[in-house]
Each structure stands twice: as structure tokens, then as C-alpha cells.
């Protein structure tokens, strides 16, 4: 699959029903040439530095994978240049990353070298208070996301208790997909798997990068259906089959329930499988294959539970809205926190260092 000088956007971590959930190890695993790990507080210029390096590498014709921040969608937590095996990432909490191979591959960059410590010490009480308030708001949001997860299980349960699902047809559909997707001449090699998020629950609302990941693919399957109709079960079967047969696979996990795989990309086949439901709907192209699992639901068997399902749907959206409400309050505190650091940074020295770092990365890119 070749797409010259392309850009892909993913989330390496997310705000989930289990709290903050990290797939940052994916960047580490793919940085085989050089991994630059940035350390420093909020507002010290980590995202700006990452973006400046990405812009320079993109201008030089390199494909860039942008790893976006789930706490501030306009910020970057990292970039990966897959062809070069070079990555730079924010290694601070809550996604702390430490070097595996210090010096040989991994390098820590301490942006704290460019702040005025005396000024930050003077602001100690304010910084501690703002940090605690931010942490508290996220904790409240995570409580409501955990509640939304339980209600989602409630939504799914009605499709089980009513015996309304035609499991035979679901299994036949999964079997047909496996035969259609995977050719007879399988690679049977050792597969490379990746685990990331394509969507995120953020202080700015619900966000996803499905178009940047899937628009470029030659073939797409879009699976839709109500909660509990087997969407993620089919995607997981396809993932397991791909890995068993030796195909590389990119698994994109559910932003709410991170153990679940919602989307799948098989790079060698130039093919993707998308769970196309709210809040991460995908606008299908003319050639896309759409599979609606609601066609296998016996609506008469489900009818006695419709009012309960509607009530569960209402409660689910209410819990999600409350989580987003608490997360939206984070921005004001984070802005104040960042302002304290910004006012105590030597950005002239940092910009000079940035040019030196770009030159070093250019050396590794040769």
C-alpha cells in the first residue's frame, strides 16, 4: 500500500470507562531507529515542537502518522515516521513513557531545561491547586463513562434475553466475510499487529479520524447495527483470522470500552473494516460494502423490550453527556496551568534547540 507523502491521524490514548487508557507502547514498538521522549510540564512547548518537526519532515516528502492528544484535540502527543522508524512523543503523565534502550535507540529530551524555575516555585500553590482540580474533573468524567459502559451492557442484554438474534445467519455472514476477504495464498508469516484508537472522548467533544485512516484504502466493509447485534464480535473474528493467517493488522479500539476492537485495517490487502454507528459514523463510498446486522433481528421477539431499550438509550446518552460536561470544564483549568508555564519559559533558547533537534533528526533520516 503506497501513498506518497501522506498523513494519518490516530489517538494513542483515550479517556475511557477504565480511566485513561494508553496504547503509547505502539509508538515505542515502531520507533526502531530513534525515539525521542519529551519530558516537561504543560505549556512548555511539547506539542509545538512535535508539530514543527512533523512539518519539516512532511516538507521533505516523508509520510507522517500524527498521534493526537485525547485531552486537547488540536495538540499532538507524538508523531511516527514509519518508513524511517523515527518517532517523537510526549512521555509525561498520564502516558508516561521511559526508554527501553537508552542511547542506542531512545533519547530523553528534558524541556524543563528551558523554564525559569524560580518563577514556577513562586507559583507552586496555584500550580498544585490547578493540577488537583483538573485531576478531580477527569475522575468525575471517568465515573460517568463507567456508568455509560454499564448502561451499554444493559442495551445489549435485551438482544440476548429476547432471543431475537439469528445467530446462524450472523455466523454465516462472518464466514462469508472471511472467505471473501482472505485469499487462498495466505502469507503465513509472523504478523505485525498494532493497537490504537481511531476515535476519542475529549473535553472538546466526541472526535474521530476515520476518514484519514480509511479513505485511502482500496476496499472497505462497513458494519452497522444496534448495540448487541454482534458488530465487534465479527470484527474480532476477522482480526483473529488475519493474525492466525499471518497478515499484519491494525486494530482500532472502542473509545468507551477499550478492550473491544471496533475497526480493522489489513495493510497488505489494502482493506478496512469499519463499525459504522454513532458517534463514529463513516460516509460510505459507492464501492463500499455495507452490512447491517439489524437484518438478523426478529423485531417481533424484541418488541416487548422496546420501551426498556429506549430508556436505556436515554440513560446512556445522559451519562455520556455528563462525562463530556465534566471534561469540558477541564480546559479552563488547563489553560491557566499552561499560562503559568508559558510565562516562565525561555522560548528563544527552546526554538534554538528545536533547530538543532531537527538537524539531528535529519541525520537519522538519511
N, C-alpha and C positions, 0 to 999 in steps of 0.2 A: 504494500500500500504506500504509494509515493505521492506526497502533496507538498510541493516545494514551498519553502518559507511560509509555513502555516502556523496558526496559533490555536491551541486548545486550552480550554478553561475547565478546571476542576476545583473541588474543595477537598483538601487533605484532612480536614477535621470538621466536626459539627456539633451543634447544640442538640442533644437527643434526649430521649426518655431515660437514658442511663447517665445523663450529665454530659460533660464534654467528652467526645469520643474521637480518638486520634488514629489516623492512618498515615501519620507522618513518616513512619518507617518505610513506606513505599518510596519516598524521595531518597531516603538513605540507601535503600537497596539498589536504586538505579543510578546513583552517583558513583560510578566505578572509576572515574578518572580523578575528580576533585569535588569535594563537598565543603562549601564554606558555610559555617554555622554562625549566625549573628546572635550576639547577646547584648542586652541593654533594655532599658525601661521603655514605657510608652512615650511616643513623641520624639524619640531620639533619631528618627530618620531611617528605620529599618526598611519599611515598605518603599520609601522614596529611593533608597539605594538599590533595592532589588529591581524596581521598575527601570531605573536608569541603566542598569546592566542589561536588562531584558531588551530595552530599546536599542542599545548598541549592538547586541548580538543579532537581533532581528534585522537591523540595517545591513549587517554583514551576510545576511541570507540564511541564517540558521532557523530551523523550526523551534518554536518555544512552547513549552507547556506551562501555563500560568496556574499557580496554586493559590487560590483566593481565600481570603480570611472570612470565616463564618460569623465573626463578630463585627465586621465592618466590610461590607461587600465591595467597596471601592479600593480597599487595601489588599496588598499581596503578602502572603506568608512565605512564598517561595517561588522559584522557577526551576524547571528542569530542561536541559538541552539534551534530548535523548540520544541523538547521533554522536554527541561528544562525551556523554557520561559525566557532564558537569552540572552541578546544582548549587543553588544558594538558598538558604532558608532561615526563617526566624526560629531560633531554638529556645525561645523563652517560654515560661509558663503561660497557658496551661499545656502547651505542646512542647514540653522540654525535650530537647534532643542533645545528646552528648556524643562525642566522637567514638567510633569503633576502632579506627585505625589512625590515631593521631599522627599528623605529619606525613604519613605515607599517602593517605587519601583525604583525611578530614582535617579541617583547619578552623579553629575558633577565632572569630573576629569580635573583639570587645569594644562596642561603641561607647561604653562607659568611659573610655579614654578621652572622649571629646565633650564630656559635660563638666560643668563647674560645680564641684562637689559642695563647696561652702554654701552656694545658693540653695541647693537641694536640702542640705541639712537644716537651713533656716525654715524650709517649707515642710519639714518632717511630719508635723502633726496633720497638716492638710492632706499630704500625700497618703498617709496611713488611713485617714478617715475616708477619703475618696475611694481608695482601694477596697476597704471593707464594705462600703456602700455598693460598689459595683459587684463584688462577690455575692453579697446578700441578694441583690436583684436577680442575678443569674440563678442562684439557688431556688428562689421563688419560681422563676420561669421553669426550671427543671422539674419542680414538683408538679406543675400543671402539664408538662409534657408527659410525665409518668402517668398522670391521670388520663390524658388523651390516649395513651397506649392501652390502658385497661379498658377504656370505652371502645377502642378499636377491636379488642378481643371480644367484647360484647357484641359488636356489629357482626363479626364473623360467626359467632356462635349460633345465630339464628339460621344460617345456611346449613349448619350441621344438625341441629335439633329437629329441623323440619324435614330432613331427608329430601330436600328439593334439588340437590345437585346430581346430575347424571355422571357419576364417576367413570363409567365405562367410556362415555364419549370424551371426557377430559383426558383419559389415558390414551385413547385412540388419537386424539389431537396432538398430544405430546409425542407419541410415537411417530406420527406423520412428520412433525417438525424435525425430529432427529434425523429421519431418513432424508428429508428434503435439504436440510442444512449441511449435513456432513457427508462429503464424498466418500467413495469406496477406498480411494488411495490415501488413507489417513497417515499423518507423519509418524505417529508412534514414537515421538521423541520425548524428552523431558520438558514439560510445558513450563512457560514462564507466566505466572499469574500476578495480577495487580489488583489492589483493593483500594477504592476511593469513594468519594461522594460526588454525584453529579448535581445534587440539589442541597439546599441548606435552609434551616430555620434561623433567621438572623434578626438583629434589632431593627433592620430596615424592612423586614417582612420576609415572605417566602421567596426564595430565589433558586433558579436552576440554570445550568449551562448545557442543556440537552442539544440545542442547535449546533454549538461549536464542536460537539463530540460526534453527533450522528449525521448531520447534513452531508458531510464529506463521504460517507460510506456508500458503496455501490448498492447494497441491499439492506432493507430494514423490515423488521416484523414489529408491529405494534399490538401489544396485548392489552385489552381493556376488560372491564368487568367490575361488578360491585365488590365491596370488601367480603372476603371469604369464598370467592369463586375459584381460587386456585392460581392466581396470576404468578405470585412469587414462587409457588411450588413448581410451575412449569419452567420459569427462568432458572431456578436452582437445578432442575433436571438437565437443562441444556448446558449449564455451567459444568456440572459433574461429568456429563458426557464428553464435553470438549476437553477437559483435563485428562480424563481416562484415555482418550484417543490421542493425546499428545499435542493438542492445539493450545497456543498461547491464548490467554483470556484476561479481559479487563472486567472486573466485577464492580458495579456501582451500587452502593448500599443505600438502604432506606434512611432518609434523614431523621425520621422519628424512631424507627426500630432498626438500629444499625446491624443487627445480626442477619437481617433479611437482605437478599440481593434483588434489586428492582430492575436493573438494566445490565446489559451484557454486550461487550464488543469483542468480536473474534477477528483480530487484525489480519491474519493470514487469509481469511475468507472475505475480507472487506465487508463485514456483515455486522449488523447490530440488532439486538432485541430490546425493545422499549416497553416498560409498563406505562401505558399512556392514560393515566387517570389524574384527577385533581389531587394535589395542586401542580403536578408536573405533567401537564398535557403537552403533546407534541403534534404540531400541524403536519398531517401526513402529506407525502408527495404522491403523484399519480401512480407511481410504480410500487408503492409500499403495500405490504400485505397486512391487513387488519384482522385480528382475531378477537371477537367479542365473546367472552366466556359466559355472559348473561344468557346466551342462546341455549346453554345447557341447564338452565334453571327452570324447574317446574313452578310456574308462578301461582298455580292453584294451591300447591303444597305450602308455598311461602306466605300466601295471603293472610292467614290468621296472625302472622307476626309483623305485618307491615307497620302498624302503629308503634310497636315497640322499636322497630328498626328506625322509623322516623325520629322517635325520641332519642335513640342512641346517636343518630346522626347530628341532632341538635346539640346534645351534650358534648359530642366530640369537637364540633366547631367552636363551642363556647370555651372549652378547655384550651384549645389551640389559640383562640383569640386572647385569653388571659395570659398565656405564656408569652405571646408576642407583645402584649401590653407591658409586661414587666421588662422584657428585653428592650423595648423601645425607650424605656427610661434610662437605660444604661448609657446611651450616647451623651447625655448632658454631663454625667459624672466623668466619663472617659475624656470628653473634650477638656474639662477642667484639669484633669490629671495630666493630659498631654501638654496643655498650655504651661504647666509648671516646668516640665522638662524642656519644652521648646525654648522657654525664656532663659534656660540655663545650659544651652548647648553652644559649642564653638563650631558653627556650621561652615565657616571658612576652612577650618582645618579638616572637617569631615569631608567637604567637597574635594579638597586636595587629595585626601586619602582615597576617595571614590575613583578618581582618575588613575591612581596608582593600582587600585584593585582591578579596574577594567583592563589595564595593561597586562596584569598578571594573568587574568582570565584569558586574554587573547593569546598569551603564551601557551596555556594548556589547550587552547582550541586549535593550535597548529597541527 
